[in-house]
Structure formats: C-alpha cells, structure tokens
C-alpha cells in the first residue's frame, strides 16, 4: 500500500473513530507526533542502557513509534490539505542531490 493510499484510508478512519477531532485536527496530530518521538527516544535510550526490557522489546517499541509518527505526520498533512507522499517525494528530490563529501558546508545546495 502506498502512503497516498494510507492517507486516504486514514481520513475516513479518523472521522469514524475520533469525530471530536474536528477543527483542532492539526493540533492533535502535532501533539501525537511529539508524544511518539518521546516514546521512540525512551525506547532507544533504554536499549542503549540495557535496562527495562530486552533489545528485541525495545526494537519493537521503536518500530511501533516510527509507524505511529508516520501516521500522525499523515494526519497533520490531512489537516493541512497536503499530500504526504508528494511532500516526501519533493523533499527527497532535493535532499538526494546533496553531496556533503564534495561540499561539507552546504552539500552543494544553493
């Protein structure tokens, strides 16, 4: 499934599951992104410390957080009327051209 397809399905899912989402949808999506980044950082930190779970458990929590971050980013894009997949493609078309070996300051970006 493409990100574009997931984003379309997600709009309907949000309307069904969170009808109160309403006018503050960009706000809630942004809060969700921040919460999940915290969860990702916590799991990575605990894995590095070797505490509160096995490496595999921490990996699973990190994978879950990454998926949730992507879905919340998709929600934010929906709220703003943007196509998430198009944004990723547009940004990658610029980032993929950077070469920090040849140009350590700007990567060749003007």
N, C-alpha and C positions, 0 to 999 in steps of 0.2 A: 504494500500500500504506500502511496506517495504521501509526502507531507501535505500536499494540497488536498488530497482525499481525506486525510485525517482531520484537517482543519474544518472541512465542510461537515463531516460527521460530528465533530466536537461542538459546533454551534448548536445543532439540534439536541445533543446530549446535555449541554449546559441549560438550554431553555427548559428541558424536561425536568432535570434534577435540581436546578437552582433557579426557579422562577424569580426569586427575590434579587438575583444577581443584577438585573435591571440596569439602571443608569450608572451605577458605580462599578461596572464590569472591568474597566481598565485598572481601577484602583485595586480591586480584589485580585486581579491577575498579577499585578506587580507585587503585591504582598505575598502571593503564593510563590513567585519566583524567589523572593528574598528568603522565605522560610525554607524552601528546598535547597538553596545554596548553603544555608546554615546546616542542614542535615547532611549534605554532601561533605562539607568541611569537617563536621564532627566525626563522621564515619572514617574519613581519611585519616584524621588526627588519631583516633583510637586505634586504627590499624597500624599506624606508624609507631604508636606507643606499645602495641602488643597487649592491649587490655580490653576488657568489656566485650569480648567476642572473638571468634576465630577470624583469620584473614578472609575466609570464604563468606562468613556472615557479613563482614564489613564490605566486601566486594558487592554482595547482593544489595545491601543498603545503598551503596554508591550508585549502582546501576539503576535502582529504583528512583533515586533522587534525580539522576540525569534525565530519565524518562519524564518524570514529573516536571522538571524545569522546562523541557521542550514543550510539553503540553501547556504549561502556564504561559510560555512565550507565544504559543499559538493562540491562546485565549486573549492575550494582550493585543496581538495582531488583529484578531477578530473585532475586538472592541474599538480599535482604531480604523477599521475598514481596510486593513492591509493584508496582502497575501504573503504569508510567512515563507513559503517556498521561493517566491520571486525575490524576496529580500535576501535570503541566504544565497541564491544564485548571483544576485547583483553584487553583494559584498565579496563573495568568493572570487568573482571575476576580477576584482581589484586586488584583493589580498594575494591571490595565487600568482600574480605578476611580480610581487615584491621579491627582491633578492638581497638579503642582508649580508651575504658573503661579499658580493660586489660593492654594495653601498651600505655599510653598517649604520649610517645615520638615518637615512630615510627609506632604505630598501629600494631606491630608485623611483619612489613615488614623488611626483612633482606637485 
